Amino acid sequence: MNKLLNTDELIYEIEKLNLNLSKTQKILKKTEDKYKNLLERSSDIIFVHQNGKIVLASKGCLKLLGAKNQKELIGKDLLNDIVHPDYRDVVKKRDDNVYKNKKEASFLEEKLIKLNGDILDVDVCPVPYTYKGKPAIKVYARDITKKKKNELENKLNYLKMKNLTDYFQMILEDERSRISQEIHDDLGQTLIMLKLNLQNLQNELNQIDKNNIFNDKISKIIFLSDSINQKLKDISYQLRPPILDHLGLISAIKWQVEEFEKLSGIKCSLKTSSAKLKLKKDVSTTIFRVFQEALNNIYKHSKATKVNIIIKKYENYLLFKIKDNGVGIKIDKINKLTSLGILSMKERIVSINGYFNIINNKNNGTVINIKIPTSEKYNKNIKKKRM
């Protein structure tokens, strides 16, 4: 009798559990249907896929992919119908990890194909989900097509401006070289001939001018012509120092440092790990011009008494460091659009794929760092930093 009662009780408990399970399933189905209705009406871009097929899609997702209604999208194969071929392997691996680890993945840029064949740029985030009691993946997406288009346009505009700037720099350097050559060859030679004629005239007058009246005047004119000739040489060298073309960048920088010390009275220390650097002509010219501009800014604004210059060759890049002990530079001025000198230096270095930054060394002056890649690997790292 006791056994029969225990069996009845067991049957009762089973029926009770079945009843509760049925109620739970109904509640879950009702909740799932409610969520499905909410998701389908949502303007956010959300879709759910299970076993590679799309099973749910929001109103925003339909609009994104160009579907008129749910029937046009539900049942589509995610990889073959929606994901761009270039991203299918990436998406499959990522979805496999979501299923396996039951953890959401971070947002990733990829391309999708609309129903009409147009290609979209999207940012997507897959998360684990349960649909009808089975594992699925819910995807949150953001349309970044316009953003990518704007980025591409900005990049193209930047490249156009860069090419234009490079072209102007090339013209400017050619013009500097031409003027420098004309000053050296034409004006310089003319002054030399003038001096020789004056000396000949002086010799002739010495024979008849007993009181040396004209001799003194001619001597002053000869001295003046020598001064003019020296100034023309200085201008010619500043426009395009021959030493840069004949002996290279390091020798040109050494010459510029000596000239800067004479002009400014500021003591300079130059340390270099290499006597010669094998660089392209345009690269050497650009670095030299930036170096000139940096020294010019120090002379005009820094109130420095000392400048330390370091040129060091590393495995993948060249480092040029210019440090002064002046009053420093304000941070807001570094990025100010009206700071044409700084902008010019930065753009010049960027034009040769280099890295440029200027640091306010607190109250101990300013530091300029220039890095020029000597390997493709380092070149790519610099480009990533800019982006």
C-alpha positions in Angstrom: 0.0 0.0 0.0 2.9 2.3 0.9 4.5 1.5 -2.5 1.4 2.5 -4.4 1.2 5.8 -2.5 4.8 6.6 -3.3 4.2 5.8 -7.0 1.1 8.0 -7.0 3.0 10.8 -5.4 5.8 10.4 -7.9 3.4 10.5 -10.8 1.8 13.6 -9.3 5.1 15.3 -9.0 6.0 14.5 -12.6 2.7 15.8 -13.8 3.2 18.9 -11.7 6.7 19.4 -13.3 5.3 18.9 -16.8 2.7 21.5 -16.1 5.3 24.0 -14.8 7.5 23.2 -17.8 4.7 23.8 -20.1 3.8 27.1 -18.4 7.5 28.1 -18.6 7.7 27.2 -22.3 4.6 29.3 -22.9 6.1 32.2 -21.0 9.4 31.8 -22.9 7.6 31.6 -26.2 5.5 34.6 -25.3 8.6 36.5 -24.3 10.5 35.4 -27.4 7.6 36.5 -29.6 7.3 39.8 -27.8 11.1 40.4 -28.3 10.8 39.3 -31.9 8.1 41.9 -32.5 10.1 44.6 -30.8 13.3 43.6 -32.7 11.5 43.6 -36.1 10.1 47.1 -35.4 13.4 48.5 -34.2 15.2 51.1 -36.3 18.5 49.9 -35.0 20.5 47.6 -37.3 20.1 44.1 -35.7 19.8 40.6 -37.1 20.0 37.1 -35.8 21.4 34.1 -37.7 21.3 30.5 -36.8 23.1 27.7 -38.6 24.3 30.2 -41.2 20.8 31.5 -42.0 19.2 34.8 -41.1 16.2 34.1 -38.8 15.4 37.6 -37.4 16.0 41.1 -38.7 15.1 44.5 -37.5 13.4 47.2 -39.5 16.7 49.1 -39.6 18.4 45.9 -41.0 15.8 45.6 -43.7 16.4 49.2 -44.7 20.2 48.8 -44.6 20.2 45.7 -46.9 17.4 47.0 -49.2 14.7 44.5 -48.3 11.1 45.5 -48.6 9.9 43.0 -46.0 10.9 40.2 -43.7 10.3 37.5 -46.4 13.0 38.9 -48.7 15.7 38.6 -46.0 14.7 35.7 -43.7 16.3 32.5 -44.8 19.2 34.2 -46.6 22.6 32.6 -46.3 24.7 35.0 -44.3 28.1 34.1 -45.8 27.1 33.5 -49.4 24.3 36.1 -49.7 25.2 38.9 -47.4 28.9 39.0 -46.4 31.3 40.3 -49.0 33.7 37.6 -50.3 36.7 39.4 -49.0 35.4 39.0 -45.4 33.8 35.6 -45.4 36.7 33.7 -43.9 37.1 36.4 -41.1 33.4 36.3 -40.3 33.2 32.5 -40.2 36.2 32.2 -37.8 34.8 35.0 -35.6 31.3 33.4 -35.5 32.8 30.0 -34.7 34.6 31.6 -31.7 31.4 33.2 -30.5 29.6 29.8 -30.6 32.5 28.0 -28.9 33.4 30.5 -26.2 29.9 32.0 -25.8 31.3 35.5 -25.6 30.6 38.5 -27.7 33.3 39.7 -30.1 34.5 43.3 -30.4 33.3 45.6 -33.2 35.0 44.9 -36.5 34.8 46.7 -39.9 33.6 44.6 -42.8 31.6 44.8 -46.0 28.1 43.5 -46.7 26.2 43.1 -50.0 22.8 44.6 -50.3 20.0 42.6 -52.1 20.5 44.8 -55.2 24.3 44.1 -55.2 25.5 47.4 -53.8 28.4 47.1 -51.3 28.1 48.6 -47.8 30.8 49.4 -45.2 29.6 48.3 -41.7 30.9 48.0 -38.2 29.5 44.8 -36.6 29.5 43.2 -33.2 28.3 39.5 -32.8 27.0 38.3 -29.5 25.8 34.8 -28.4 22.0 34.4 -28.4 19.4 31.7 -28.0 16.6 31.4 -30.6 13.9 28.8 -30.2 16.0 27.1 -27.6 19.0 26.6 -29.8 22.3 28.6 -30.0 22.3 31.5 -32.4 24.2 34.8 -32.9 22.7 38.2 -32.7 24.6 40.9 -34.7 24.6 44.6 -33.9 25.7 46.7 -36.9 26.5 50.3 -37.8 26.4 51.7 -41.3 29.8 53.4 -41.8 29.6 53.8 -45.6 29.5 57.6 -45.5 32.2 57.7 -43.0 34.5 55.5 -45.1 33.6 57.5 -48.2 34.5 60.7 -46.4 37.8 59.1 -45.1 38.6 58.1 -48.7 37.8 61.6 -50.0 39.9 63.2 -47.3 42.8 60.8 -48.0 42.6 61.6 -51.7 42.4 65.4 -51.0 45.4 65.0 -48.7 47.4 63.2 -51.3 46.5 65.9 -53.9 47.6 68.6 -51.5 50.7 66.6 -50.6 51.6 66.2 -54.3 51.0 69.9 -54.9 53.1 70.8 -52.0 55.9 68.5 -53.2 55.7 70.0 -56.6 55.9 73.5 -55.2 58.9 72.5 -53.0 60.6 71.0 -56.1 60.0 74.2 -58.1 61.2 76.3 -55.1 64.4 74.3 -54.8 65.1 74.5 -58.5 64.6 78.2 -58.4 66.8 78.5 -55.4 69.5 76.6 -57.2 69.1 78.7 -60.3 69.3 82.0 -58.4 72.2 80.7 -56.4 74.1 79.8 -59.5 73.4 83.1 -61.2 74.5 85.0 -58.1 77.7 83.0 -58.0 78.5 82.9 -61.6 77.1 86.2 -63.0 77.1 88.7 -60.2 80.2 87.2 -58.6 82.2 87.2 -61.8 81.0 90.8 -62.6 82.3 92.0 -59.2 85.6 90.3 -59.7 86.0 92.0 -63.1 85.1 95.3 -61.5 87.7 94.8 -58.8 90.4 94.0 -61.4 89.5 97.1 -63.4 89.6 99.2 -60.3 93.0 97.8 -59.4 94.4 98.5 -62.9 93.0 102.0 -62.7 94.6 102.5 -59.3 98.0 101.4 -60.7 97.7 103.9 -63.5 96.7 106.7 -61.3 99.5 106.0 -58.9 101.9 107.1 -61.6 100.3 110.6 -62.0 98.5 111.1 -58.6 101.4 112.2 -56.4 99.1 113.0 -53.5 97.2 109.7 -53.5 93.9 111.5 -53.6 92.2 109.0 -56.0 94.1 106.0 -54.6 92.3 106.2 -51.3 89.0 106.6 -52.9 89.5 103.6 -55.2 90.8 101.5 -52.3 87.5 102.2 -50.5 85.5 101.2 -53.6 87.6 98.0 -53.9 86.9 97.2 -50.2 83.2 97.8 -50.8 83.1 95.5 -53.9 84.8 92.8 -51.8 82.1 93.2 -49.1 79.4 93.0 -51.6 80.9 89.9 -53.2 81.2 88.2 -49.8 77.5 89.0 -49.0 76.5 87.6 -52.4 78.4 84.4 -51.6 76.6 84.1 -48.3 73.3 84.6 -50.0 74.2 82.1 -52.7 75.2 79.5 -50.0 72.1 80.0 -48.0 69.9 79.6 -51.1 71.6 76.4 -52.1 74.9 75.4 -50.3 77.1 73.5 -52.9 78.4 71.5 -50.0 75.0 69.8 -49.7 75.3 68.5 -53.3 79.0 67.7 -53.2 79.7 66.5 -49.7 76.3 65.4 -48.4 73.9 66.3 -45.6 76.2 65.9 -42.5 78.8 68.3 -44.0 76.1 70.8 -44.9 74.7 70.7 -41.4 78.2 71.2 -39.9 78.6 74.2 -42.2 75.2 75.6 -41.2 75.9 75.1 -37.5 79.2 77.1 -37.9 77.3 79.9 -39.8 74.6 79.9 -37.1 77.1 80.3 -34.3 78.7 83.3 -36.1 75.4 85.0 -36.7 73.6 84.3 -33.4 76.4 83.9 -30.8 74.6 80.8 -29.6 76.9 77.9 -28.8 76.1 74.6 -30.6 77.1 71.0 -29.9 76.8 68.6 -32.9 77.0 64.8 -32.3 76.6 62.3 -35.1 77.1 58.6 -35.2 77.8 58.6 -39.0 80.1 60.9 -41.1 78.0 60.2 -44.2 74.4 59.3 -44.8 73.2 57.7 -48.1 70.0 59.6 -48.7 68.1 60.6 -51.8 68.7 64.2 -52.9 65.1 65.3 -52.1 65.3 63.7 -48.6 68.6 65.4 -47.8 67.3 68.8 -49.1 64.1 68.5 -47.0 66.0 67.6 -43.8 68.4 70.4 -44.4 65.7 73.0 -44.9 63.8 71.9 -41.8 67.1 72.1 -39.9 67.6 75.7 -41.2 64.0 76.6 -40.2 64.6 75.1 -36.7 67.7 77.1 -36.1 66.0 80.2 -37.4 63.2 79.7 -34.9 65.6 79.2 -32.1 67.5 82.4 -33.1 64.2 84.5 -33.3 62.1 83.2 -30.4 63.9 80.9 -27.9 66.4 83.3 -26.1 68.6 80.2 -25.9 72.3 80.2 -25.1 73.0 76.6 -26.2 71.7 74.2 -28.8 72.4 70.4 -28.8 72.1 68.6 -32.1 72.2 64.8 -32.3 72.1 62.8 -35.5 72.0 59.0 -34.8 71.5 56.1 -37.1 69.4 53.2 -35.9 68.6 49.9 -37.5 65.3 51.0 -39.1 65.4 54.8 -38.9 67.5 58.0 -38.6 67.0 60.2 -35.6 67.6 64.0 -35.8 67.2 65.7 -32.4 67.5 69.5 -31.9 67.3 70.7 -28.3 67.8 74.2 -27.0 67.9 75.6 -23.4 65.6 78.6 -24.2 62.2 79.7 -22.8 60.3 76.8 -24.5 57.2 76.9 -26.6 53.6 76.8 -25.5 51.6 73.7 -26.3 48.8 75.5 -27.9 51.2 77.2 -30.3 52.6 73.8 -31.4 49.2 72.9 -33.0 48.1 76.4 -33.9 47.3 76.8 -37.7 49.0 80.2 -37.7 52.3 78.7 -36.6 53.5 78.5 -40.2 57.1 77.7 -39.4 56.1 74.6 -37.4 53.5 73.5 -39.9 56.0 74.0 -42.7 58.6 71.8 -40.9 56.0 69.1 -40.1 54.7 69.0 -43.7 58.1 68.8 -45.2 59.0 65.8 -43.0 55.7 64.1 -43.7 56.3 64.6 -47.4 59.3 62.2 -47.2 57.4 59.7 -45.0 59.1 60.9 -41.9 57.9 61.6 -38.3 58.1 65.0 -36.8 57.2 66.2 -33.3 58.1 69.2 -31.2 58.1 69.1 -27.4 58.0 71.8 -24.8 60.7 70.6 -22.4 58.9 72.3 -19.5 61.1 75.3 -18.6 64.2 73.9 -20.1 63.7 74.8 -23.8 62.3 73.0 -26.8 63.1 69.6 -28.3 62.5 68.7 -32.0 62.5 65.1 -32.9 62.7 63.9 -36.5 62.7 60.3 -37.6 63.3 59.2 -41.1 62.5 55.5 -42.0 65.2 53.4 -43.6 63.1 50.3 -43.7 59.6 49.6 -45.1 58.5 48.0 -41.7 59.3 51.2 -39.8 57.7 53.3 -42.5 54.4 51.4 -42.0 54.5 51.9 -38.2 54.9 55.7 -38.8 51.9 55.7 -41.1 49.8 53.9 -38.5 50.7 56.5 -35.8 49.6 59.3 -38.1 46.2 57.6 -38.7 
